[in-house]
Amino acid sequence: MAIRIATPGVYIQEKNAFGNSIVASPTAIPAFVGYTEKADKNGKPLQNVPTVIDSLDAFEKLYGRAWVPTYAIQETSNSESDIKVGDKKYELSTGEDRYFLYDSLRLFFTNGGGKAYIVSVGVYGEEIDSDKIIRGIRTLKTSTEPTLLAIPDAVALAAQACAGVQQEMLQHCEGDDNRFAVLDVQDGISARTYDEEDAIDNFRNNVGKVGLKHGAAYYPWVNATVVSDKEFSYVHFDSIEQLVQILTDEAELMYDNDRKKQEAVTEIQALLEADGYSADLHQTLKSISPTYKALMIALANKLNVLPPSGAIVGAYARVDAVQGVWKAPANEGLAGVASPYVSLTNEDQEDLNLTVGGKSVNAIRSFAGEGTVIWGARTLDGNSQDWRYINVRRTMSFIEDSVKGSVKSYVFEPNTPMTWIAVKGSIDAFLTTLWNQGALVGTSQSDAFVVDVGLGSTMTQTDILDGMMKVSVKVAISRPAEFIVLTFQQQLQS
């Protein structure tokens, strides 16, 4: 503030000695779009309203719990069945839509996720609609904080509808350069067939060509452990009469003692009189019937088959917090996951990783003694030297967003060398910190980054007259060692 000096005396003026510092932008705040049990906060509807949560408890208060369908028990002759009673085999099936959002959030928090945005586009019982999901994505245009986008419910759509949602995800992230999409492969429970039914080929054909550097895809789905058999009971079967018959058949085969057999059958018959769920009856059935316990486990196994995006986004958050966004989110274990649904070999992964079209798909694999790990670090723009790697794309977005937020304070400042020096100084200081942390490569700061601003270097006199300040920032971002080649040879004893 200018001081008017007119009266004799002593006047004090303070001057800032240091420029503005750049605050690092958050890097692992996902937005999840999908269907929920409810969408309500104290009577206020939350449908299509991006809302922040920081735990599964917070989600449940606003959006409810998991979707659980009712299952039919069908006799089958397939070699793979869910249960067996005597010579009869049975499998569980449901004709209801599958909603993945809640269980994907379980994987997200299990793998280190924290803050997240939720956009509920509908409630359980409604048909999953691609148009509703796309409208939900577009509500995020006014939310500046999310940096990741995941929509596990998209894979419940038909192939073309799923492709439309995933194309919208990539276009959305391209329009907002600090956002990155994590995509699931539809039908990711199917092994590679390399024909017209191949899940990976269909994904590549359908995902389009726009925004590929702003997204990554993962295959296969996973056998998770987040859904417990304790969450199920007899109320999750569509025919109690059929359940009673199967359990009675088991009792007839299992008990030689007539009295024990009759006692078991009496307890089983109580199902026909049950009015809703009874904890006592449920526990009794578990204690007397191995088949009933096996059915609960089979239900959990069915619902634990999940698209991996929730776990992947959680792993991104964990890696960012522990090592930084510049570390490739690969060779990282997945918590809450028992195994990949499809086992992949090195030969299987070759086509996933390197393909003529460049649409790389990252593998989820299991190795002896290591568990299930993310074994790929590529964006969908796999042939691009600039944007091949996920950490490079996300680190550049992080730097851009952080610098943009800081430099905004200089808007309408005098476009003079003093301002240019201040801008350059703040960016230099920020990039020096990143270089010291290992985000940038170079034996010296000048090798790692260059910041330039000024008349004759980045601007002309016309630019200044037009009110433009142009700043050039060049950075050398670290890239992952994707292929490590060890060369061995023998030598003669010296």
C-alpha angles and dihedrals in degrees: 000000000000114000120217107227108199107118120070111253145083120305127194125210124184122207128192111245097193135049126238115287121228116241113216112244119232113263109189109049107126130199115216119199122193150086126319139183090251139344111214139126114191091326094315113119115237100190110135090002114121104230131184123235130172103190143022089254090057089050093050093052091057104027108021130230139300128315111245118186128204115252134213119220109221129185111238141183093208117124089231112063136158098231139003128209113184107312094338124098124202136191132195122235139168134192094203125109116264118232113198105179101093096047090044088056088053088057091045094056093039090057096051104279120151128166117028142165121234126202111188111199098177146343134260113283093040119108111257104253124196092206091057091049092049090051087051091053091052092055087068092068089089094048110086100180105068113092099176133050126203130170110179092171089067092080090062089068127088114274099263094042090050089050090052092054093047092048088052090051092055094045090049092052092046089054090052105045095198093060128088128193124221110202132197121214111242112238088018089159091073123092119234114279099171092218136093089294095054110129095212095047091048091049092051092047093049104040094075130214104273122103096359093148089059097060146048132200130212133204142225119024118245140241099233131194099209095099112073128207086230088074093068138070141158091292089075093069121087095216118046089178091059091047090051091051093051093047091046090052088052092050090051090055098038105049123063092177109084094210094053090044091053092046090052093047090050091054091047092049088056086076089073091060097042116120102208125313121349117186091201093053091046092053092046092054091049091053097049102033126057088185092057090052090047090053091055090051091047090053091051091048091052094052094042090068098100141164107254102232095099092054092043094052089048089052090051089054092048094049092046091051096046103035109004139261089279091069111092109245092232137105083039124137121238116227119212090029124112098186145326111277090232122038112227129204128207088260091053091052095050091073092042093053105035120033135153092241092052096229098135119194117201117232127229107208142173123225128188111266093006106070123212115342140176103251104185138057106187134120121224086262090074097157095054115105089203102046106021095115127063095219092052092052094045094044091052090049089049093051093045094049094045094049093043091055092051099043090052087079088067095058109124092012114131109284092230138123091267091060092043091054091050093049093047092047094053093048092046091052093049094048091046089058091051091048091053089051092053099253093118128049125229142095088240137025091254089057092049101046145356125204118191132178131154150089111301094016107057101355141047127209087257090057090054092048088051090053096249127141110192120198124187117207121182120183135181104218118199115252126208123256093242096167119035112192117195116194119201130180138162124251134193118258110264 
